[in-house]
Amino acid sequence: MTLPTSIDLPLRVNYQSPEDIDRYLRDLVFELGGMYEKIAENVNGYIRNNAETDQATWLPTLQGTTLPGTFVYSRQIGWSIRQGIFTHVFFDIQWTSAGTATGNLYVELPYKAAISDGMPFVGTVQASSVTYLGNYLVINAIPDTYRGEFFSVTPAGATVNLSVTASGRLIGHIFYIGEEDV
């Protein structure tokens, strides 16, 4: 949700009676209250678990880019904090089976990442029981998608996607610009 850029107040009517004025003032108070709530949510942020409901937690799920598969989780904890279009995502995911998943490993993000010519939304990842080439892992929010893909990084070397692994644990955080809810 973004901050309001205009103020849409109820239209004035020809006041024929005190009831007309009363109705207009009630509509005006209602609209101003709604605007205040949107501004407060954007300034203070709010916690969300998925695209349908605002709650305390978000349920992170893993998939493969070629074939999503069915992961078996032993830990699946996530938080998503949204402040305007700025989104913080925290996760702790452990799985014992990736089922038929193939391709590159990614986590579904709660908000679609903003369109960008590059991949500016990078986060940190701590891995356990995950084999990868490189010195460390990062997560990138892929622009114009709901995907947070994992990459193996080697300083002065190639950055490559992390392939789906049969099991493992990933703990991480990413901060990205999410598109406005529709």
C-alpha positions in Angstrom: 0.0 0.0 0.0 1.3 3.4 -0.9 0.6 6.8 0.7 -2.3 8.7 -0.7 -1.3 11.2 -3.3 -4.6 13.0 -3.5 -7.5 13.6 -1.2 -10.9 12.3 -2.4 -13.5 13.8 -0.3 -17.3 13.3 -0.7 -18.8 15.7 -3.1 -20.9 18.5 -1.8 -24.6 18.3 -2.4 -27.2 21.1 -2.4 -28.1 21.2 1.2 -31.9 21.2 1.3 -32.1 20.2 4.9 -30.1 19.6 8.1 -30.1 15.9 7.3 -28.2 16.6 4.0 -25.5 18.4 6.0 -25.4 15.7 8.6 -25.0 13.0 5.9 -22.2 14.9 4.2 -20.3 15.4 7.5 -20.6 11.7 8.4 -19.3 10.7 4.9 -16.5 13.3 5.3 -15.5 11.9 8.7 -15.5 8.3 7.4 -13.3 9.2 4.4 -10.8 11.2 6.6 -10.7 8.2 9.1 -9.8 5.8 6.2 -7.1 8.1 4.9 -5.6 8.4 8.4 -5.5 4.6 8.8 -3.7 4.2 5.4 -1.1 6.9 6.4 -0.6 5.3 9.8 -0.1 1.8 8.3 2.5 3.2 5.9 4.4 5.2 8.5 4.3 2.6 11.2 4.4 -0.5 9.0 2.3 -3.6 9.6 3.0 -7.4 9.8 1.5 -9.7 7.3 1.4 -13.5 6.7 0.1 -13.7 3.1 -1.6 -11.8 0.3 -5.1 -12.4 1.7 -4.8 -11.8 5.5 -2.9 -9.4 7.8 -1.6 -11.5 10.8 1.5 -12.0 12.8 3.4 -14.5 10.6 4.0 -15.3 7.0 4.4 -19.0 5.9 7.5 -19.3 3.6 7.3 -22.0 1.0 10.1 -23.3 -1.3 9.9 -24.3 -4.9 12.1 -25.2 -7.9 12.1 -23.0 -11.0 11.8 -25.9 -13.4 9.4 -28.1 -11.4 7.9 -26.7 -8.1 7.8 -30.1 -6.3 6.3 -30.8 -2.9 8.7 -30.0 0.0 8.4 -31.7 3.3 9.1 -29.1 6.1 10.4 -29.7 9.6 10.6 -25.9 10.1 8.7 -23.2 8.3 8.8 -19.8 10.1 8.5 -16.4 8.5 7.8 -12.8 9.1 6.9 -10.1 6.6 6.9 -6.5 7.7 5.5 -4.0 5.2 6.0 -0.2 5.5 4.5 1.5 2.5 6.1 -0.4 -0.5 9.2 -1.3 1.6 9.1 -4.9 2.6 11.3 -6.8 5.1 11.1 -10.6 4.9 12.6 -12.9 7.6 12.5 -16.7 7.3 13.8 -19.9 8.8 13.0 -22.9 6.6 14.2 -26.5 7.1 13.1 -29.3 4.8 13.7 -33.1 4.8 12.6 -33.7 1.2 12.1 -31.6 -2.0 9.9 -34.2 -3.6 10.1 -33.8 -7.4 11.3 -30.2 -7.3 14.0 -29.4 -9.9 15.8 -26.3 -11.1 16.9 -23.4 -9.0 15.7 -23.0 -5.4 13.5 -20.1 -4.4 11.1 -19.0 -1.7 7.8 -17.5 -2.5 7.7 -13.8 -1.4 4.5 -12.3 0.2 4.6 -9.3 -2.2 5.6 -9.0 -5.8 9.0 -7.3 -6.2 9.1 -4.0 -8.1 10.1 -3.9 -11.7 13.8 -3.1 -12.1 16.4 -3.3 -14.9 18.8 -5.0 -12.5 18.5 -7.1 -9.4 19.1 -4.5 -6.6 17.2 -6.4 -3.8 19.8 -8.6 -2.1 19.5 -10.2 1.3 21.6 -12.4 3.6 21.3 -16.2 4.1 22.7 -18.6 6.7 22.7 -22.2 5.4 23.0 -25.5 7.2 23.2 -28.9 5.5 23.1 -27.3 2.0 25.9 -28.0 -0.4 26.9 -25.1 -2.7 29.9 -23.8 -4.5 31.2 -20.5 -3.3 31.9 -18.7 -0.1 28.3 -17.7 1.0 24.7 -17.5 -0.1 22.5 -14.5 -0.8 18.8 -14.2 -1.7 17.7 -11.9 -4.5 14.1 -10.7 -4.9 13.6 -11.2 -8.6 12.0 -8.1 -10.2 8.4 -8.3 -11.2 7.9 -11.8 -9.6 7.1 -13.2 -6.2 10.4 -15.2 -6.1 13.3 -14.8 -3.8 16.0 -16.9 -5.5 19.1 -18.1 -3.7 22.6 -17.5 -5.2 26.0 -18.9 -4.3 28.6 -16.1 -4.3 32.4 -16.3 -4.6 34.3 -13.0 -4.4 36.0 -12.4 -7.8 34.1 -15.4 -9.2 30.8 -16.2 -10.8 27.5 -15.9 -8.9 25.3 -18.9 -9.6 21.8 -20.0 -8.7 21.5 -22.5 -5.9 20.0 -25.7 -7.3 17.2 -27.5 -5.4 18.7 -29.8 -2.8 17.1 -32.8 -1.2 17.2 -31.3 2.3 18.7 -28.4 4.3 18.0 -25.3 6.3 18.0 -21.7 5.2 17.7 -18.7 7.6 17.7 -15.3 6.1 16.4 -11.7 5.6 15.7 -9.6 2.5 14.6 -6.0 2.2 13.0 -5.1 -1.1 10.5 -2.8 -2.8 7.2 -4.5 -3.3 4.6 -3.5 -5.7 1.4 -2.0 -4.4 -1.5 -4.4 -3.5 -4.3 -4.2 -6.0 
